[in-house]
Amino acid sequence: MARKRYSDEDILKLLREIEVKLSTGSDVPSACRGVGINDATYYNWHKRFGGMGKSQLSELRALEKENVRLKKIVAELELDKLILKESLTHLKLRA
C-alpha cells in the first residue's frame, strides 16, 4: 500500500479535527480512524506540532532553513580548515 505524505498544513488541519472530536468525548483511536490516520501517527504529530499555529509553523520552517544554511557553512569551513592543516604539515615536512 502506498504511503501518503501530508504537508505540514494538512497535519495541523488533521490535528485540529482530532482535537474537536476528542472534545466531544471521542477516544483517540476512534478519532484517528475518523480522519484516516493511525493513532501512533497522531502521537508523533502531536509531539512535533502540538499546539502550533500557522504563524509558528512558518517560523519553524524559516528556522529549519536557516539551520541548514548554517550547517553548510560550518561544513565548508571545516573542510577549509582540514585542507590548511594538511598543507601546513606538508610544508613542515619539506623544511
C-alpha positions in Angstrom: 0.0 0.0 0.0 1.3 3.4 -1.0 2.3 5.7 1.8 0.6 9.1 1.8 2.7 12.2 2.6 1.0 15.0 4.4 2.1 18.6 4.2 2.6 20.5 7.5 -0.6 22.5 6.9 -2.5 19.2 6.3 -1.1 17.8 9.6 -2.2 20.9 11.5 -5.7 20.6 10.0 -5.9 16.9 10.9 -4.7 17.6 14.4 -7.4 20.3 14.9 -10.0 17.9 13.6 -8.9 15.2 16.1 -8.9 17.8 18.9 -12.5 18.7 18.0 -13.5 15.0 18.1 -11.7 14.5 21.4 -13.5 17.5 22.9 -16.9 15.9 22.0 -16.0 12.9 24.1 -14.5 10.5 21.5 -11.4 8.5 22.3 -8.1 8.9 20.4 -8.2 5.6 18.3 -11.7 6.3 17.0 -10.9 10.0 16.4 -7.8 9.0 14.4 -9.7 6.4 12.4 -12.3 9.1 11.6 -9.6 11.2 9.9 -7.8 8.3 8.4 -4.6 8.0 10.3 -3.1 5.6 12.8 -3.1 6.6 16.5 0.7 6.2 16.6 1.0 8.8 13.8 -1.3 11.1 15.8 1.0 10.9 18.8 4.1 11.6 16.7 2.5 14.5 15.0 1.1 15.8 18.3 4.6 15.7 19.8 6.0 17.6 16.9 3.2 20.0 16.0 1.0 20.1 19.1 -0.3 23.5 20.0 1.3 25.1 17.0 -0.4 27.7 14.8 0.3 28.6 11.2 2.5 31.5 12.1 4.6 29.3 14.4 4.8 26.7 11.6 6.2 29.3 9.2 8.6 30.4 11.8 9.7 26.8 12.4 10.3 26.4 8.6 12.4 29.6 8.5 14.5 28.4 11.4 15.0 25.0 9.8 16.1 26.6 6.6 18.5 28.9 8.4 19.9 25.8 10.3 20.5 24.0 7.1 22.3 27.1 5.7 24.5 27.4 8.8 25.4 23.7 8.8 26.6 24.0 5.2 28.7 27.0 6.1 30.3 25.1 9.1 31.0 22.1 6.9 32.7 24.2 4.3 34.8 26.0 6.9 35.7 22.6 8.5 36.8 21.4 5.1 38.9 24.5 4.5 40.5 24.0 8.0 41.5 20.4 7.2 43.0 21.5 3.8 45.0 24.2 5.5 46.2 21.7 8.2 47.3 19.2 5.6 49.2 21.8 3.6 50.9 23.1 6.8 52.1 19.6 7.7 53.3 19.1 4.2 55.2 22.3 4.3 56.8 21.4 7.7 58.0 18.1 6.2 59.7 19.8 3.3 61.5 22.4 5.6 
